[in-house]
Amino acid sequence: MRGTTIPIRFIAAMLALGLFVAACESSSTPETSAGATTSTTLAPSTTSPDTTEPPTVIASGDLDPAVVEQLTEQIVELIAATEEVRGLPFLTNPTVTILTPEELAARVRIDLEDELDPDELAVDTRLMQLLGKLEPSDDLEMMLVDLYSEQVAGFYDLETAELVIGGEAADLTPLTASVVVHELVHALTNQHFVFNDEYQAMWDEERFDEGAAFQSLLEGDATYFQLVYIQELPLAEQMAMARESLEQMANSSVINSVPVWMQNDLAFPYDTGQVFVESLVSAGGVAAVDAAYTNRPVSTEAVMHPPRFVSGEGALAVEPLALELDGYTTHETSTWGEWGFRLLLDDTAAAGASAQAANGWGGDSYQVLYDNDDVVFALAYKGDTEEDAFELVDAMITYVTETLEMGEGVGETGGVAFTAEDGRYAYIDRIGDGFSFVLATDAAAGAAAADQIRVP
């Protein structure tokens, strides 16, 4: 479930984390399956009680047909269980593709390698290094490919309505069964609310904060009802699932090796999304979750603060940035969002004040520009109140001076400018409830951007 590009701030579009989740969403087609496979269509012995057609099962040629048949029967039972916990019937059963674990991991890896644009990834890498989120030696492409290939249990393809799982044993483990339920919730809600085109458009049109908010609804929905399914299992199965999850987490060498901000970003749609959906259920039952697909959260602020979503509080209008620098090209223009500020500040010297500082987010616009060697990040922010802007500016100054080690700033054209010995440049200017921020690898380009940017 992702667009044609992967925004680095929200790279969790495919990988599900958490105690009971080990799944990966993909937008690949069946033709991109990796490994030597052949297709076999099997009809299960029973059908889902709310569907008229049995699911079509496409199985790897490396799997024993008897194993595939037994797995199919279990999937049919999980389709019925998903309908029961989510309170909606399947309109049609999804196609089910069963691969070996190695084929599944290879398919995800190939899909991601096809998805990543090396040129865009190079700019993203320079931006993350400028923001202090990656070291010069970090290989972002390898990081992403390894993350999405590790510990994959299955995924639902929104484009093809295909449930893809990996398994060689005749019985699904309790953990894998719960993952199948998670992915079936995606299949079920997409049939009823038909959100794929709009969801993909959010990423294609660089509506990243909005896309992250909607993703949190999707993953929060699937995670919440996955947990409902788990809670209804016999205690012995719940214990077995917990043990399997702990073993898997202990062996997750890749996720444990990436920066904390990346781990948090991966978890956000599932953890925060699940809390968001739980709040909807508490306030209005499952019908409130269904209604959220029509009246969607449009910012990560709405997901992080459910009462603001319920009250209809929206983002404040901020004019999109349109800076022009000689020799530079715009990489992206979008909204950074409350979650973006939390990611930026949480693991920095300003971490102690990050939650409170980001909490007053009212709206923003950011722009990333680049040339052959350098990158510029510019942002215009508006807080709910003047105090909110002051708190966030204070945290940003700590971030620039201590985390980015750019020293003391000097007054310049109404704001404060920072110039590091290595040529990096930063500029912060606050007026009332808004502020402007520029960060650049080249001081001349940064100063030129600061001359153009205006406090909202």
PyMOL commands that set and color helices and strands:
alter all, ss='L'
color gray80, all
select helices_A, chain A and resi 8-10+30-32+65-86+101-115+118-130+140-149+174-193+196-204+208-231+235-250+253-257+260-284+286-292+300-304+306-311+337-345+351-359+386-403+443-452
alter helices_A, ss='H'
color red, helices_A
select strands_A, chain A and resi 41-42+57-59+95-99+154-157+162-166+329-334+361-370+375-383+410-412+415-419+425-431+434-440
alter strands_A, ss='S'
color yellow, strands_A
deselect
rebuild
show_as cartoon
